[in-house]
Structure formats: structure tokens, C-alpha cells
Amino acid sequence: MKFITKVFTLMLLAIAFSTAVTNAQLSTVEPSAKKFKGGNRAEAGDFGLYMGLTSDMFKGWFDGGLKVTALPLLNFKYMATDNWEVRLGFEFYKQRTKYKGDAIVDSETVRSDLSSQVESRNYFYPGFAYHFTPKNLLDVYVGAELPFGWSKNSNNNEMGKYSYSIKKTSFDIGLGAFIGLQAYIADLPFAIGVEYGISSLFQTGLKYKNESVDEEGNKKVFYTKDPEIFGESSEKYENLKAKKGEIGQQFRITFTYYFKK
């Protein structure tokens, strides 16, 4: 069923591209002169906003367990020349929860409790592309990108004089190369495209620092591996280095709206 769904999606994509090309040809060809207009194609100084869908990092279209997610919301393109495009994407996320209260331990004892959790992610996606096609039909290009960013997770708890915290700060950096194809629709500054590329990603700091202080002020510190990467484990470490690197393929479907200079 998943295979049929993916094939059906590919068929819809092909139909969309065929429609786009047909509209572009109808809207840009001058029958009398038999030449193309260039006004619909992005040119030097044009600025674009794009969004779209991307496959799971390092998984192809027919891989098992494939998930398709949205690209980061803030994505910008700028045509430095008629052929060279620079792009930059942003992804920011932060969630914080906190509570504070007086817990009833027994009929004569009340304990002051405090708990706070923070999860954040900050990513940047700089890149560039070179566009080959000078005419207003299908736009073919190749490019590269250097995504990087960091994420933080922390959980701090205080129960009277006893406290404990769990913290992780990881840094990721990648490198990718891609080839793309996009078609401009009619006379509108709008384009739909597909990109396919090879990407690498290197992740560091995949560990949690566990710190506790008992009621007598004694402090204990140990490290554990990130369970999302290495699986659940009860092992504790005095020192720990945890990282991950991989190389794989990725595809994207993009929708771009251009602002003409």
C-alpha cells in the first residue's frame, strides 16, 4: 500500500510539472516571432521565498519507514546574477514548561518543589546554486549547502533540599550537494521544483549530564548516552564522548514565490 501511495504521488508530481511546462510555453511563446520571453524567469536581483516537503534525512523515496516532513518555514533565495543563486534557511524552536508549589509530604510537613524543562533547536541552512537554463521553460540547476545548528534539552528539579538535573547540548554540521529542476507557472512569479542530493551529517555532544545534590549537600555527576540515538541503557559514565556521522540521499519538493526587482 505504501508503494502504491508513493507511485501515485510521483504521478501527481509528473502531472503538475507537465501542466507547469505547458502553461509556461503557452504564456511565453510569441507565435509570430517564435521566441521566448524572459520576464517570467528569475533574474539577477530577484528575491524568493520558498517552502516545501523533504524526505527523512538519509532515506530515499522507496526506503521502508520513510517520512515526509515540511521544510523549515523561513527559506530565502536571492539571485546574485542571472545564473548564481544564494539561499538561506532558518529553523528555530523552543518549548519551556515550569511549575512551582508546596507539596504536602505528611500532615506536619510541607516541601517546596520546583521543576522546569527546556527544549530548543536552532538551525541554519546556507547554500548556493548555479542555474544552467537561460530560457523560460524548465530551470535546471546544481548546488551545495552547509547546514549547521545546535539543540539543547534540560530538566531541572528541586524537592526541598534535594535537587537533580539532566542536560544535553549537541552540535550538528553537514554538507550536501544537490541537483534541481523547477518550472515557472504561466506569467506568475511562482515556481514548483524537485531537488535530489547526497548529504552528510556529523553530530556531537550526544550525551546527557546527570547531576544531583542530596539533602546534606553531597554532589554526584555522571553521564548517559542519548537514548534516541543509542537506545535505552542503564549504563553510567564518569567521562563520555558520544557522536554520530552518516552519509545518505534526500529529496525535496519546493514551491517558490519570487519578488521581481
matplotlib code that plots the C-alpha trace (Angstrom):
import matplotlib.pyplot as plt

x = [0.0, 2.9, 4.5, 1.3, 0.9, 4.4, 4.0, 0.7, 2.4, 5.1, 2.4, 0.8, 4.1, 4.7, 1.3, 2.0, 5.2, 3.6, 0.9, 3.5, 5.6, 2.5, 1.4, 4.9, 5.0, 1.6, 2.3, 5.8, 5.9, 5.2, 3.8, 4.7, 8.3, 8.8, 10.9, 10.7, 10.1, 12.4, 10.3, 8.9, 12.3, 14.2, 16.9, 19.7, 18.3, 15.2, 14.3, 12.3, 10.6, 10.2, 8.7, 8.1, 8.5, 11.6, 12.2, 13.7, 17.4, 19.4, 16.4, 15.3, 11.8, 11.3, 13.0, 11.0, 9.7, 10.1, 8.6, 8.0, 8.1, 7.9, 11.0, 11.8, 9.3, 11.8, 13.6, 15.0, 16.6, 18.4, 19.6, 23.1, 23.4, 21.2, 22.8, 24.0, 21.6, 22.3, 19.9, 19.5, 17.0, 16.2, 14.7, 14.1, 12.1, 11.8, 9.5, 9.6, 7.5, 7.7, 5.9, 6.4, 4.5, 4.4, 4.0, 2.3, 4.6, 2.5, 0.2, 3.1, 5.5, 5.3, 8.1, 8.9, 9.0, 10.3, 10.6, 11.5, 12.1, 13.5, 13.9, 15.3, 16.6, 18.4, 19.5, 20.8, 20.8, 23.2, 23.8, 24.1, 23.1, 24.1, 21.3, 22.1, 18.9, 18.7, 15.2, 11.8, 11.0, 12.5, 15.1, 18.0, 20.5, 23.1, 24.1, 25.6, 24.7, 26.2, 23.6, 24.6, 23.0, 22.6, 20.0, 19.5, 17.5, 17.4, 15.3, 15.9, 14.1, 14.2, 12.4, 13.2, 17.0, 17.3, 17.9, 18.8, 19.2, 19.7, 21.2, 22.3, 23.8, 24.5, 26.1, 25.4, 27.0, 26.5, 27.5, 25.3, 25.3, 22.1, 20.6, 17.3, 14.7, 11.9, 9.3, 7.8, 4.0, 2.4, 3.3, 3.2, 6.4, 5.8, 7.8, 7.5, 10.6, 12.2, 15.7, 17.7, 21.0, 23.6, 24.1, 26.3, 25.7, 28.0, 26.5, 28.4, 27.5, 25.0, 25.1, 23.3, 24.9, 23.2, 23.8, 22.3, 22.7, 21.3, 19.9, 23.4, 24.9, 26.7, 27.1, 27.1, 27.8, 27.6, 26.9, 24.5, 24.1, 21.3, 18.6, 17.2, 20.5, 22.0, 18.9, 17.8, 20.6, 21.2, 25.0, 26.5, 29.9, 32.4, 33.5, 31.8, 32.2, 29.2, 28.9, 27.4, 28.1, 26.4, 26.0, 22.9, 20.4, 17.5, 14.8, 12.7, 9.7, 9.8, 7.4, 8.9, 7.3, 9.6, 9.6, 10.8, 13.3]
y = [0.0, 2.4, 1.6, 2.4, 5.6, 6.7, 5.8, 7.7, 10.8, 10.6, 10.5, 13.6, 15.3, 14.5, 15.8, 19.0, 19.5, 18.8, 21.4, 23.9, 23.4, 23.7, 26.9, 28.3, 27.6, 29.0, 32.1, 32.9, 31.8, 34.5, 32.7, 35.5, 35.8, 32.3, 33.4, 33.2, 36.0, 36.2, 38.1, 35.1, 33.6, 34.7, 37.1, 39.0, 40.9, 38.8, 37.6, 34.5, 32.8, 29.0, 26.2, 22.6, 19.0, 16.9, 13.2, 11.9, 12.7, 9.9, 8.0, 7.5, 7.5, 3.7, 3.1, 1.5, 3.7, 6.9, 10.0, 13.3, 16.5, 20.2, 22.3, 25.0, 27.8, 30.6, 30.0, 32.7, 32.8, 35.6, 35.8, 37.4, 37.1, 35.6, 32.2, 32.3, 31.9, 32.1, 30.7, 30.7, 28.8, 29.2, 26.9, 28.0, 26.1, 26.4, 24.9, 25.6, 24.2, 25.1, 24.6, 25.6, 24.6, 23.4, 19.7, 18.1, 15.3, 14.4, 16.2, 18.1, 18.6, 20.8, 20.6, 23.3, 21.8, 23.4, 21.8, 23.3, 21.8, 23.4, 22.1, 24.2, 23.8, 26.4, 25.6, 27.5, 26.2, 28.4, 27.3, 28.3, 27.0, 27.6, 27.7, 26.5, 27.1, 30.7, 30.2, 30.4, 26.7, 24.2, 25.6, 23.1, 23.8, 22.3, 23.5, 22.8, 23.6, 23.6, 23.1, 23.6, 24.1, 23.1, 21.8, 21.8, 19.8, 20.3, 19.1, 20.7, 19.7, 20.8, 18.9, 20.7, 20.5, 17.7, 18.6, 16.9, 18.0, 16.4, 18.4, 17.8, 20.3, 18.9, 20.5, 19.3, 20.2, 18.8, 19.1, 18.4, 18.6, 18.6, 18.8, 20.6, 21.1, 23.7, 25.1, 28.6, 28.7, 31.0, 34.7, 34.4, 34.7, 31.2, 28.0, 24.4, 22.2, 19.0, 18.5, 15.4, 15.2, 13.5, 14.8, 14.1, 15.0, 14.9, 15.1, 15.7, 16.0, 13.1, 12.6, 13.8, 15.2, 14.0, 16.0, 15.6, 17.2, 15.4, 17.0, 17.0, 18.9, 15.9, 16.3, 13.5, 13.8, 11.1, 10.9, 8.8, 8.2, 9.8, 7.1, 8.4, 7.7, 4.8, 3.1, 2.8, 1.9, 1.9, 2.5, 5.4, 7.0, 9.2, 10.6, 10.1, 11.2, 10.4, 11.3, 10.1, 10.6, 9.4, 9.9, 9.4, 10.7, 13.1, 14.6, 17.7, 19.2, 23.0, 25.9, 29.3, 32.7, 35.4, 39.1, 40.8, 43.5]
z = [0.0, 0.8, -2.5, -4.4, -2.5, -3.4, -7.1, -7.1, -5.6, -8.3, -10.9, -9.5, -9.4, -13.1, -14.0, -12.1, -13.9, -17.3, -16.5, -15.5, -18.6, -20.8, -19.2, -19.4, -23.1, -23.8, -21.8, -23.0, -26.7, -29.3, -32.4, -34.8, -33.7, -32.4, -29.5, -25.7, -23.2, -20.3, -17.9, -16.1, -15.2, -12.0, -12.9, -11.1, -8.1, -7.8, -4.3, -3.5, -0.6, -0.7, 1.2, 0.6, 1.7, 2.3, 2.9, 6.1, 6.2, 4.5, 3.2, -0.4, -1.8, -1.6, 1.7, 4.4, 7.2, 5.0, 6.5, 4.6, 6.6, 5.9, 5.2, 7.7, 7.4, 6.8, 3.5, 1.2, -2.2, -3.9, -7.5, -7.2, -11.0, -13.8, -13.0, -9.4, -6.6, -2.9, -0.3, 3.4, 5.6, 9.3, 11.9, 15.5, 18.1, 21.9, 24.4, 28.1, 30.9, 34.6, 37.9, 41.5, 44.5, 48.1, 48.2, 51.3, 52.5, 55.5, 58.0, 59.5, 56.6, 53.5, 50.9, 48.3, 44.8, 41.6, 38.2, 34.8, 31.3, 28.3, 24.7, 22.0, 18.4, 16.3, 12.7, 9.7, 6.1, 3.9, 0.3, -3.3, -6.7, -10.3, -12.9, -16.4, -18.5, -19.9, -21.3, -19.7, -19.7, -17.3, -15.0, -14.2, -11.5, -9.2, -5.8, -2.4, 1.2, 4.6, 7.3, 10.9, 14.3, 17.9, 20.2, 23.9, 26.4, 30.1, 33.0, 36.4, 39.6, 43.2, 46.0, 49.3, 49.8, 47.2, 43.5, 40.3, 36.7, 33.3, 30.5, 26.9, 24.3, 20.9, 17.8, 14.2, 11.0, 7.5, 3.9, 0.9, -2.9, -5.0, -8.5, -9.0, -11.6, -11.4, -13.8, -13.8, -13.9, -16.6, -16.1, -12.3, -10.2, -9.0, -9.5, -8.5, -8.3, -7.3, -5.7, -5.2, -3.4, -1.4, 2.2, 5.2, 8.8, 11.8, 15.3, 18.5, 22.2, 22.1, 25.9, 29.0, 32.1, 35.2, 38.4, 41.8, 45.2, 48.3, 51.4, 53.0, 50.1, 48.6, 44.8, 42.2, 38.5, 35.8, 32.0, 30.0, 26.2, 24.3, 24.2, 20.9, 19.2, 21.1, 22.5, 26.2, 28.6, 32.3, 32.0, 33.8, 32.8, 34.6, 31.2, 27.9, 24.3, 22.0, 18.4, 15.1, 11.4, 8.3, 4.6, 2.5, 0.0, 0.3, -2.0, -1.7, -3.4, -3.4, -4.1, -4.6, -4.9, -6.5, -6.0, -9.2, -8.8]

ax = plt.figure().add_subplot(projection="3d")
ax.plot(x, y, z, "-o")
ax.set_aspect("equal")
plt.show()
